[in-house]
Amino acid sequence: MALRIYNTLSGQKEEFQPIEEGEVKMYVCGPTVYDSSHIGHARSVIFFDVVYRYLKGLGLDVTYVRNFTDIDDKIINRAEQLGITAKAVADKYIDEFHRDMDALHVNRPDLAPKATEHIDDIVALIERLIDKGKAYPVEGDVYFRVNSFEGYGKLSGRKLEDMEAGARIDVDDRKENPFDFALWKTQKPGEPAWKSPWGMGRPGWHIECSAMSSRLLGETIDIHGGGKDLIFPHHENEIAQSEAAYEVPFVKYWMHNGFVNINAEKMSKSLGNTTMIKDVLKTYHPEAARLFLLSNHYRSPIDYNEQAMKEAAGNLDKLYTLMRRVSDEFGNLSILRLQSFNNKFGHLFREFCAGMEDDFNSARGTAALFEALRATNRAIDEMTDESAFESKIEIDGLMVDLFKMAHILGILNENPYEYFDAKKEKAGVDETRVEALIQERKEARQDKNFQRADDIRGELTAMGVAIEDGAGGTTWKMME
């Protein structure tokens, strides 16, 4: 199979061929750290975490950079509101971002630079653009001259002549063109600032990523990603300033994830429906959040709602139930986990890879994961004394495939017994009481006292306990 990626720049899927054989340089735009991270941030970070995991799984040497914008108007405004420094605001929300993403089992990138750590690189890049006639200083500010870059608009498909100055364009009579954008901003009273040839000031938003990317990864990189909202103006401006400065292509493959809606409405602060990651994790397991966010293709929108999250949580329970069942039957989960990291794989992992190779279609990938779940349960159900040897080989193979998929998706990181113990503890359920009620229900059914059996089921449901009758007896789990 050959990995194909939808390239925003070309508007079509392209076969992925790294610039340097065996190596991948990937840069993803991180958060502006002035507030807690929301579920939309989680979607982008989790998706590119899966891309990172999969590329590494292919044996590629990946260098993954995800930045922090730690100086910005929003950060300065929040600092004024809180009566603390802009740095204190940024540090607070960077720490919170790390806690959220660690909880979501997101791998840390290889490098996580901050804009304020690269002021010298930013200044040097701006000087280069001025020397080439691509930028101009005015009264302590520096602007990029958009008319000087012939390819402006090639990522977003916008043409300068068709655009009007809108809400995201700073109207300034000092600009040569309304769409010229700030590379450097002169200091305002009370603002943090750094020395530059144009006076004390700070970088504009767009220039930081070009400077950090070129410093850490080189002038041309393989993959640049982020949310669709960054296509214009942020990524469009990154292309303009980078390619104007270095006169080589900036990025080979541009990838952009779709938005997260909340109950079928666009998530926005104006609607008051912004859903923070930390609030999601108060109710739902982090891996349920991952499963939910990976249930749609990354370029499509996804709707966050209670029903969808309950479904994801229930599916996660099924996976951990299978892990517990296999461990109870065979006691070799740790061995299977180890086996899953070798080159051995079966047809369901190949199906998973076929989905991932098709522009990282995680929806198709998770479908293969749950087919492995069903196939394993079926194999255990149908196992007899005579078929035990062959069934064990089949089950081993299915579980190896399942663990390989789970590793790339970033789930099933916990011991299944501890997983269910934590759910019981969180719900405050008396396990002894539950087991006693299940035994009483069993006896009631044997005595054909079906009304009492139904009453007990209702009592367990009221406790948040779901029961399931099977060939091996009655099992139970906590409801979400």
Salt bridges, closest charged atoms under 4 A:
ASP35 OD2 - ARG78 NH2 3.79
ASP35 OD2 - LYS269 NZ 2.94
ASP49 OD2 - ARG53 NE 2.86
ASP49 OD2 - ARG290 NH2 2.83
ASP73 OD2 - LYS185 NZ 3.63
ASP73 OD1 - ARG202 NH2 2.36
ASP91 OD2 - LYS87 NZ 2.67
GLU96 OE2 - LYS278 NZ 3.77
ASP102 OD2 - ARG108 NH2 2.78
ASP121 OD2 - HIS118 ND1 2.76
ASP121 OD1 - ARG215 NH2 2.90
GLU139 OE1 - ARG174 NH1 3.39
ASP141 OD2 - ARG174 NH2 2.51
ASP172 OD2 - ARG174 NH2 2.89
GLU176 OE1 - ARG145 NE 2.66
GLU191 OE1 - ARG202 NE 3.39
GLU238 OE1 - HIS224 NE2 2.82
GLU238 OE2 - HIS234 NE2 3.08
GLU238 OE2 - HIS235 NE2 3.73
GLU243 OE1 - LYS154 NZ 2.75
GLU247 OE2 - LYS132 NZ 2.76
ASP279 OD1 - LYS282 NZ 3.35
GLU287 OE2 - HIS105 NE2 3.54
GLU306 OE2 - LYS310 NZ 3.19
ASP317 OD1 - LYS423 NZ 3.46
GLU351 OE2 - ARG364 NE 2.84
ASP358 OD1 - LYS13 NZ 2.64
ASP359 OD2 - HIS297 NE2 3.32
ASP359 OD2 - ARG299 NE 2.87
GLU371 OE1 - ARG374 NH2 3.14
GLU371 OE2 - ARG378 NH2 3.63
ASP381 OD1 - ARG325 NH2 2.50
ASP396 OD2 - LYS392 NZ 3.20
GLU414 OE2 - HIS285 NE2 2.80
ASP421 OD1 - LYS424 NZ 3.98
GLU431 OE2 - LYS424 NZ 3.19
GLU440 OE2 - ARG452 NH2 2.83
GLU459 OE2 - ARG433 NH2 2.82
ASP469 OD2 - ARG441 NH2 2.95
ASP469 OD2 - ARG445 NH1 3.05
ASP469 OD2 - ARG457 NH2 3.66
GLU480 OE2 - LYS423 NZ 2.81
